[in-house]
Amino acid sequence: MNNLVYFFTFPALLFSSIARTDFSVISDYKLLLLNASYIILGFLITYIWGFFSKFNKSKSLIIAISVVLGNTAYLGIPINTLL
């Protein structure tokens, strides 16, 4: 049952929600710039922290990527229902 929801119904729900979305509402450049700056700043802070914590380069990169690109797939439904 979990695989059915995860692999079939959830992507179908997101696809149908995105298909009905008016993208002129969410094409605000200030929002995109703020989001991009958050990702870059979070990545740099985490990478520098990993470097000073004596992690090797690959481990620091993995930690930094995990921090800024977490699992946010389930945020799509609440955001789409607000739009």
OpenMM code with the backbone's topology and positions (N, CA, C; nanometers):
from openmm import Vec3, app, unit

residues = "MET ASN ASN LEU VAL TYR PHE PHE THR PHE PRO ALA LEU LEU PHE SER SER ILE ALA ARG THR ASP PHE SER VAL ILE SER ASP TYR LYS LEU LEU LEU LEU ASN ALA SER TYR ILE ILE LEU GLY PHE LEU ILE THR TYR ILE TRP GLY PHE PHE SER LYS PHE ASN LYS SER LYS SER LEU ILE ILE ALA ILE SER VAL VAL LEU GLY ASN THR ALA TYR LEU GLY ILE PRO ILE ASN THR LEU LEU".split()
positions = [
    Vec3(0.0825, -0.1199, 0.0000),
    Vec3(0.0000, 0.0000, 0.0000),
    Vec3(0.0866, 0.1258, 0.0000),
    Vec3(0.1937, 0.1255, 0.0799),
    Vec3(0.2813, 0.2410, 0.0868),
    Vec3(0.3475, 0.2686, -0.0480),
    Vec3(0.3882, 0.1620, -0.1179),
    Vec3(0.4500, 0.1803, -0.2491),
    Vec3(0.3512, 0.2374, -0.3500),
    Vec3(0.2259, 0.1969, -0.3404),
    Vec3(0.1234, 0.2504, -0.4311),
    Vec3(0.1083, 0.4014, -0.4110),
    Vec3(0.1024, 0.4434, -0.2866),
    Vec3(0.0877, 0.5864, -0.2572),
    Vec3(0.2129, 0.6619, -0.2987),
    Vec3(0.3291, 0.6086, -0.2651),
    Vec3(0.4548, 0.6806, -0.2889),
    Vec3(0.4895, 0.6897, -0.4374),
    Vec3(0.4709, 0.5813, -0.5109),
    Vec3(0.5162, 0.5786, -0.6494),
    Vec3(0.4082, 0.6128, -0.7519),
    Vec3(0.2808, 0.6087, -0.7146),
    Vec3(0.1770, 0.6318, -0.8135),
    Vec3(0.0854, 0.7488, -0.7782),
    Vec3(0.0193, 0.7416, -0.6649),
    Vec3(-0.0825, 0.8426, -0.6358),
    Vec3(-0.0233, 0.9777, -0.5989),
    Vec3(0.0854, 0.9804, -0.5231),
    Vec3(0.1477, 1.1079, -0.4872),
    Vec3(0.2010, 1.1824, -0.6100),
    Vec3(0.2773, 1.1174, -0.6994),
    Vec3(0.3189, 1.1901, -0.8206),
    Vec3(0.2007, 1.2344, -0.9071),
    Vec3(0.0960, 1.1537, -0.9142),
    Vec3(-0.0216, 1.1934, -0.9930),
    Vec3(-0.0892, 1.3158, -0.9314),
    Vec3(-0.0977, 1.3203, -0.7995),
    Vec3(-0.1569, 1.4352, -0.7321),
    Vec3(-0.0737, 1.5617, -0.7551),
    Vec3(0.0584, 1.5497, -0.7431),
    Vec3(0.1442, 1.6652, -0.7676),
    Vec3(0.1358, 1.7114, -0.9125),
    Vec3(0.1329, 1.6171, -1.0066),
    Vec3(0.1231, 1.6535, -1.1474),
    Vec3(-0.0075, 1.7267, -1.1765),
    Vec3(-0.1171, 1.6775, -1.1230),
    Vec3(-0.2446, 1.7436, -1.1495),
    Vec3(-0.2518, 1.8807, -1.0818),
    Vec3(-0.1909, 1.8949, -0.9649),
    Vec3(-0.1889, 2.0252, -0.8983),
    Vec3(-0.1029, 2.1253, -0.9744),
    Vec3(0.0117, 2.0804, -1.0216),
    Vec3(0.1013, 2.1694, -1.0959),
    Vec3(0.0399, 2.2069, -1.2306),
    Vec3(-0.0320, 2.1140, -1.2925),
    Vec3(-0.0934, 2.1420, -1.4227),
    Vec3(-0.1978, 2.2526, -1.4132),
    Vec3(-0.2617, 2.2693, -1.2970),
    Vec3(-0.3639, 2.3725, -1.2798),
    Vec3(-0.3095, 2.5019, -1.2201),
    Vec3(-0.1804, 2.5077, -1.1930),
    Vec3(-0.1218, 2.6237, -1.1273),
    Vec3(-0.0995, 2.7372, -1.2260),
    Vec3(-0.1327, 2.8575, -1.1848),
    Vec3(-0.1047, 2.9775, -1.2628),
    Vec3(0.0360, 3.0243, -1.2267),
    Vec3(0.1313, 3.0025, -1.3169),
    Vec3(0.2707, 3.0298, -1.2856),
    Vec3(0.3042, 3.1784, -1.2831),
    Vec3(0.2156, 3.2630, -1.3297),
    Vec3(0.2425, 3.4064, -1.3196),
    Vec3(0.2369, 3.4522, -1.1743),
    Vec3(0.1672, 3.3774, -1.0901),
    Vec3(0.1580, 3.4113, -0.9479),
    Vec3(0.2883, 3.3825, -0.8761),
    Vec3(0.3576, 3.2755, -0.9156),
    Vec3(0.4774, 3.2358, -0.8432),
    Vec3(0.6057, 3.2744, -0.9159),
    Vec3(0.5984, 3.3572, -1.0186),
    Vec3(0.7187, 3.3961, -1.0916),
    Vec3(0.7749, 3.5281, -1.0401),
    Vec3(0.7707, 3.5469, -0.9115),
    Vec3(0.8245, 3.6674, -0.8489),
    Vec3(0.9759, 3.6521, -0.8357),
    Vec3(1.0517, 3.7434, -0.8961),
    Vec3(1.1973, 3.7314, -0.8963),
    Vec3(1.2573, 3.7539, -0.7579),
    Vec3(1.1914, 3.8315, -0.6740),
    Vec3(1.2419, 3.8514, -0.5386),
    Vec3(1.2393, 3.7210, -0.4601),
    Vec3(1.1319, 3.6445, -0.4765),
    Vec3(1.1205, 3.5165, -0.4091),
    Vec3(1.2263, 3.4183, -0.4582),
    Vec3(1.2484, 3.4145, -0.5885),
    Vec3(1.3507, 3.3263, -0.6439),
    Vec3(1.4903, 3.3666, -0.5980),
    Vec3(1.5179, 3.4964, -0.5927),
    Vec3(1.6479, 3.5436, -0.5467),
    Vec3(1.6699, 3.5123, -0.3991),
    Vec3(1.5670, 3.5298, -0.3184),
    Vec3(1.5771, 3.4979, -0.1762),
    Vec3(1.6011, 3.3489, -0.1553),
    Vec3(1.5315, 3.2661, -0.2289),
    Vec3(1.5495, 3.1221, -0.2170),
    Vec3(1.6897, 3.0803, -0.2607),
    Vec3(1.7373, 3.1344, -0.3708),
    Vec3(1.8710, 3.1004, -0.4182),
    Vec3(1.9781, 3.1473, -0.3197),
    Vec3(1.9604, 3.2652, -0.2614),
    Vec3(2.0590, 3.3139, -0.1655),
    Vec3(2.0584, 3.2298, -0.0388),
    Vec3(1.9406, 3.1821, 0.0040),
    Vec3(1.9332, 3.0934, 0.1195),
    Vec3(2.0099, 2.9641, 0.0924),
    Vec3(1.9928, 2.9068, -0.0247),
    Vec3(2.0597, 2.7812, -0.0578),
    Vec3(2.2110, 2.8008, -0.0637),
    Vec3(2.2555, 2.9072, -0.1289),
    Vec3(2.3991, 2.9312, -0.1408),
    Vec3(2.4610, 2.9615, -0.0051),
    Vec3(2.3979, 3.0462, 0.0736),
    Vec3(2.4509, 3.0810, 0.2053),
    Vec3(2.4523, 2.9596, 0.2984),
    Vec3(2.3440, 2.8824, 0.2989),
    Vec3(2.3402, 2.7618, 0.3812),
    Vec3(2.4451, 2.6607, 0.3406),
    Vec3(2.4663, 2.6462, 0.2105),
    Vec3(2.5684, 2.5544, 0.1612),
    Vec3(2.7067, 2.5995, 0.2059),
    Vec3(2.7365, 2.7285, 0.1903),
    Vec3(2.8692, 2.7785, 0.2275),
    Vec3(2.8948, 2.7670, 0.3773),
    Vec3(2.7970, 2.8030, 0.4587),
    Vec3(2.8141, 2.7941, 0.6040),
    Vec3(2.8372, 2.6499, 0.6463),
    Vec3(2.7595, 2.5591, 0.5934),
    Vec3(2.7735, 2.4185, 0.6304),
    Vec3(2.9038, 2.3605, 0.5796),
    Vec3(2.9450, 2.3969, 0.4587),
    Vec3(3.0704, 2.3464, 0.4044),
    Vec3(3.1896, 2.3977, 0.4853),
    Vec3(3.1875, 2.5245, 0.5212),
    Vec3(3.2971, 2.5813, 0.6025),
    Vec3(3.2994, 2.5165, 0.7400),
    Vec3(3.1802, 2.4932, 0.7991),
    Vec3(3.1744, 2.4233, 0.9278),
    Vec3(3.2338, 2.2839, 0.9164),
    Vec3(3.2019, 2.2123, 0.8100),
    Vec3(3.2576, 2.0790, 0.7888),
    Vec3(3.4076, 2.0816, 0.7692),
    Vec3(3.4566, 2.1855, 0.7028),
    Vec3(3.6012, 2.1985, 0.6823),
    Vec3(3.6730, 2.2201, 0.8148),
    Vec3(3.6186, 2.3070, 0.9004),
    Vec3(3.6819, 2.3338, 1.0290),
    Vec3(3.6582, 2.2228, 1.1310),
    Vec3(3.5645, 2.1343, 1.1032),
    Vec3(3.5419, 2.0201, 1.1917),
    Vec3(3.6306, 1.9021, 1.1553),
    Vec3(3.7266, 1.9257, 1.0692),
    Vec3(3.8256, 1.8262, 1.0271),
    Vec3(3.7659, 1.7094, 0.9487),
    Vec3(3.6527, 1.7341, 0.8804),
    Vec3(3.6007, 1.6337, 0.7888),
    Vec3(3.6782, 1.6440, 0.6586),
    Vec3(3.6852, 1.5333, 0.5850),
    Vec3(3.7480, 1.5435, 0.4538),
    Vec3(3.6537, 1.6171, 0.3580),
    Vec3(3.7040, 1.6484, 0.2396),
    Vec3(3.6288, 1.7321, 0.1458),
    Vec3(3.4969, 1.6668, 0.1031),
    Vec3(3.5012, 1.5376, 0.0730),
    Vec3(3.3795, 1.4715, 0.0253),
    Vec3(3.2730, 1.4643, 0.1345),
    Vec3(3.3127, 1.4407, 0.2587),
    Vec3(3.2155, 1.4353, 0.3676),
    Vec3(3.1560, 1.5733, 0.3932),
    Vec3(3.2366, 1.6786, 0.3837),
    Vec3(3.1858, 1.8152, 0.4003),
    Vec3(3.0842, 1.8496, 0.2923),
    Vec3(3.1110, 1.8075, 0.1688),
    Vec3(3.0172, 1.8339, 0.0593),
    Vec3(2.8865, 1.7577, 0.0781),
    Vec3(2.8946, 1.6337, 0.1227),
    Vec3(2.7738, 1.5549, 0.1449),
    Vec3(2.6883, 1.6180, 0.2541),
    Vec3(2.7510, 1.6628, 0.3618),
    Vec3(2.6771, 1.7274, 0.4700),
    Vec3(2.6125, 1.8563, 0.4212),
    Vec3(2.6873, 1.9368, 0.3451),
    Vec3(2.6344, 2.0645, 0.2957),
    Vec3(2.5166, 2.0427, 0.2012),
    Vec3(2.5274, 1.9462, 0.1127),
    Vec3(2.4177, 1.9187, 0.0198),
    Vec3(2.2960, 1.8661, 0.0950),
    Vec3(2.3187, 1.7829, 0.1954),
    Vec3(2.2072, 1.7290, 0.2734),
    Vec3(2.1339, 1.8379, 0.3509),
    Vec3(2.2067, 1.9381, 0.3954),
    Vec3(2.1432, 2.0459, 0.4718),
    Vec3(2.0562, 2.1338, 0.3830),
    Vec3(2.1064, 2.1754, 0.2686),
    Vec3(2.0308, 2.2706, 0.1863),
    Vec3(1.9319, 2.2045, 0.0917),
    Vec3(1.9500, 2.0784, 0.0605),
    Vec3(1.8587, 2.0096, -0.0310),
    Vec3(1.7951, 1.8906, 0.0394),
    Vec3(1.7286, 1.9167, 0.1487),
    Vec3(1.6626, 1.8104, 0.2229),
    Vec3(1.5427, 1.7556, 0.1478),
    Vec3(1.4789, 1.6580, 0.2035),
    Vec3(1.3626, 1.5967, 0.1409),
    Vec3(1.2421, 1.6887, 0.1590),
    Vec3(1.2136, 1.7671, 0.0584),
    Vec3(1.1035, 1.8626, 0.0651),
    Vec3(0.9930, 1.8292, -0.0346),
    Vec3(0.9860, 1.7042, -0.0767),
    Vec3(0.8863, 1.6656, -0.1764),
    Vec3(0.7448, 1.6819, -0.1237),
    Vec3(0.7239, 1.6575, 0.0044),
    Vec3(0.5888, 1.6641, 0.0581),
    Vec3(0.5436, 1.8070, 0.0867),
    Vec3(0.6268, 1.9055, 0.0575),
    Vec3(0.5829, 2.0445, 0.0668),
    Vec3(0.5026, 2.0863, -0.0551),
    Vec3(0.5063, 2.0079, -0.1606),
    Vec3(0.4354, 2.0428, -0.2834),
    Vec3(0.2856, 2.0500, -0.2666),
    Vec3(0.2281, 1.9611, -0.1898),
    Vec3(0.0821, 1.9597, -0.1729),
    Vec3(0.0329, 2.0823, -0.0972),
    Vec3(0.0907, 2.1176, 0.0200),
    Vec3(0.0402, 2.2382, 0.0867),
    Vec3(0.0616, 2.3664, 0.0074),
    Vec3(0.1730, 2.3750, -0.0627),
    Vec3(0.1999, 2.4952, -0.1424),
    Vec3(0.1007, 2.5040, -0.2586),
    Vec3(0.0741, 2.3919, -0.3236),
    Vec3(-0.0209, 2.3936, -0.4346),
    Vec3(-0.1623, 2.4222, -0.3897),
    Vec3(-0.2005, 2.3789, -0.2706),
    Vec3(-0.3347, 2.4080, -0.2236),
    Vec3(-0.3486, 2.5554, -0.1842),
    Vec3(-0.2395, 2.6191, -0.1435),
    Vec3(-0.2459, 2.7621, -0.1130),
    Vec3(-0.2595, 2.8453, -0.2407),
    Vec3(-0.2020, 2.7989, -0.3484),
    Vec3(-0.2091, 2.8757, -0.4739),
    Vec3(-0.3447, 2.8553, -0.5360),
] * unit.nanometer
topology = app.Topology()
chain = topology.addChain("A")
for resn in residues:
    res = topology.addResidue(resn, chain)
    for name in ("N", "CA", "C"):
        topology.addAtom(name, app.Element.getBySymbol(name[0]), res)
